Amino acid sequence: MKHPVRYRLEYAAARCLWALFAALPVAMASNLGAVLGAAIGRLPVLVRRVERNLDLAMPNLRPLERAAIMTGVWRNLGRTIAELPHLRNFTLTDETPGPGQIQIIGADNLERGAASLLFGAHLANWELMYLVTAKLGRPMHVVYRALNNPLIDQWLWHVREGSSLGALAKGSSAARGILSALNQGAPVGMLVDQKMNDGIEVPFFGRPAMTAPALAQLALRRNLPVIPVRCERLTGAAFRVTIHEPMPYAVDGDVATLMGQVNDLIEAWIRARPEQWLWPHNRWPN
């Protein structure tokens, strides 16, 4: 490890927070996370980061709209972290959800008995995507980006493993795991809205954005269903997850075109609920 002392301190702090949030009812934990997130989000360096991305993506926002989004971003991130200890106890419903519940729309769109690719974005509580499919009887392999702190990363790997067929950190080993899963007819899920330095340039909010091409490459190479999964926070710790019909695409098309369709759909989701996206991420080149 590069920074063993710092990593251990961060890990200890994370476990303490986890224990605190786990000891509270899910609604109370989520609300506390929102308060803490909003407080941390006032740090000038974090304010500047979100402001920059909003200026790039949504330059026509009015001051009050911008302020509401900036506060909402950190409240949502705080809630997401605080809800992690409670995820396995979330229940599914067809009705209006309450705290600790997820309203499911489009469950029949999950491809059963066949390999498929599911994708989502860092919206609302994005960890719910693999949890929902598992509770619907269609667990998937989940591809994730490893955290800088290896101790926290390994800990969260075990958390994800408990509600998925396998958690695959992005990289060469993940590529082998994805191919193995697809060969076995299992679904694979990934979040595709983050910057990938060695990806391909695809428009996102009207600006060039380096985009991971793996989703389109796999779909076109194997003619696989590509299923969008949208997560929305309705109120507090109550969610709606929509499993869309497989996206139409030309089987003889190109990777950039298909990823353009994916980026356009994710952009529409973000514009509908901008305060729930991970705006602190440096999505666009400097």
Residue pairs with C-beta under 8 A, 6 or more apart in sequence:
1 7
1 150
1 151
7 149
7 150
7 151
7 152
8 151
10 149
10 151
10 152
11 149
11 151
11 152
11 155
14 152
14 155
15 155
17 81
18 84
18 85
20 29
20 32
21 29
21 32
21 33
21 81
21 82
21 83
21 84
21 85
21 86
22 29
22 85
22 86
24 32
25 99
26 83
26 86
26 89
26 90
26 99
26 100
26 237
27 99
27 100
27 236
27 237
29 82
29 83
29 85
29 86
29 237
30 79
30 82
30 83
30 99
30 236
30 237
31 79
31 236
32 82
33 78
33 79
33 80
33 81
33 82
33 83
34 75
34 76
34 78
34 79
34 82
35 75
35 78
36 78
36 82
37 74
37 75
37 76
37 77
37 78
37 79
37 81
38 71
38 74
38 75
38 78
40 46
40 74
40 78
41 47
41 50
41 70
41 71
41 73
41 74
41 75
41 77
46 74
46 280
47 70
49 279
49 280
49 282
50 70
50 73
50 279
50 280
51 66
51 70
53 279
53 280
53 281
53 282
53 283
53 284
54 61
54 66
54 69
54 70
54 279
56 205
56 207
56 284
57 204
57 205
57 206
57 207
57 283
57 284
58 205
58 271
58 274
61 69
68 275
69 274
69 275
69 279
70 279
71 275
72 274
72 275
72 276
73 275
73 276
73 277
73 278
73 279
73 280
75 275
76 124
76 233
76 275
76 276
77 278
77 280
79 125
79 233
79 236
79 237
80 124
80 125
80 126
80 127
83 125
83 237
84 127
84 159
86 100
86 237
87 125
87 127
87 128
87 131
87 159
87 163
88 131
88 162
88 163
89 100
90 100
90 101
90 102
90 128
90 131
90 239
91 100
91 101
91 102
92 101
92 102
92 103
92 104
92 132
92 135
92 136
93 101
93 102
93 103
93 104
94 103
94 104
95 103
96 103
96 234
97 103
97 234
97 238
97 239
97 240
98 238
99 236
99 237
99 238
100 237
100 238
101 238
101 239
102 128
102 132
102 238
102 239
102 240
102 241
103 234
103 238
103 239
103 240
103 241
104 132
104 136
104 240
104 241
104 243
105 240
105 241
105 242
105 243
106 242
106 243
106 244
106 245
107 136
107 243
109 227
109 243
109 244
109 245
109 246
110 116
110 133
110 136
110 138
110 187
110 227
110 243
111 187
111 225
111 227
111 246
112 138
113 185
114 185
114 225
115 181
115 182
115 183
115 184
115 185
115 186
115 187
115 188
115 222
115 224
116 187
116 188
116 224
116 225
116 226
116 227
116 246
117 187
117 188
117 189
117 190
117 215
117 218
117 219
117 224
117 225
117 226
117 227
118 129
118 133
118 140
118 187
118 188
118 189
118 190
118 227
118 228
118 229
118 243
119 189
119 190
119 191
119 192
119 215
119 226
119 227
119 228
119 229
119 262
120 126
120 129
120 189
120 190
120 191
120 192
120 228
120 229
120 230
120 231
121 191
121 192
121 193
121 230
121 266
121 269
121 270
121 277
122 191
122 193
122 194
122 277
122 278
122 281
123 230
123 231
123 232
123 269
123 270
123 273
123 276
123 277
123 278
124 231
124 232
124 233
124 239
124 273
124 276
125 231
125 233
125 239
126 191
126 231
127 160
128 231
128 239
128 241
129 142
129 189
129 191
129 229
129 231
129 241
130 139
130 140
130 142
130 160
130 163
130 164
130 189
131 163
132 229
132 241
132 243
133 139
133 140
133 187
133 189
133 229
134 140
134 163
134 164
138 187
139 163
139 164
139 165
140 164
140 165
140 186
140 187
140 188
140 189
141 164
141 165
141 166
141 167
141 168
141 177
141 178
141 181
141 186
141 187
141 188
141 189
142 160
142 164
142 166
142 167
142 168
142 188
142 189
142 190
143 168
143 169
143 170
143 174
143 178
143 188
143 189
143 190
143 191
144 160
144 167
144 168
144 169
144 170
144 191
145 169
145 170
145 191
145 194
146 153
146 169
146 170
146 171
147 153
147 156
153 169
157 167
157 169
160 167
161 167
165 181
165 186
166 177
166 181
168 174
168 177
168 178
175 214
178 188
178 214
178 218
181 187
181 188
182 188
182 218
182 222
182 224
188 218
189 229
190 212
190 214
190 215
192 211
192 212
192 215
192 259
192 262
192 266
193 263
193 266
193 277
193 278
193 283
194 212
194 281
194 283
195 209
195 210
195 211
195 281
195 282
195 283
195 284
196 210
196 211
196 212
197 210
198 210
199 210
199 211
199 212
199 213
200 210
200 211
200 213
200 255
200 256
200 259
201 208
201 209
201 210
201 211
201 256
202 208
202 209
202 211
202 256
202 259
202 260
202 263
203 209
203 260
203 263
204 211
204 263
204 266
204 267
204 283
204 284
205 267
207 284
208 284
208 285
209 263
209 283
209 284
209 285
210 285
211 259
211 263
213 255
213 256
213 259
215 226
215 258
215 259
215 262
216 255
216 256
216 258
216 259
216 262
217 255
218 224
219 226
219 249
219 258
220 249
220 251
220 253
220 254
220 255
220 258
223 251
225 246
226 246
226 247
226 249
226 258
226 262
227 243
227 244
227 245
227 246
227 247
228 243
228 244
228 247
228 262
228 265
229 241
229 242
229 243
229 244
230 241
230 242
230 244
230 269
231 239
231 240
231 241
232 239
232 240
232 241
232 242
232 273
232 276
233 239
233 273
233 276
234 240
247 261
247 262
247 265
249 257
249 258
249 261
250 257
270 277
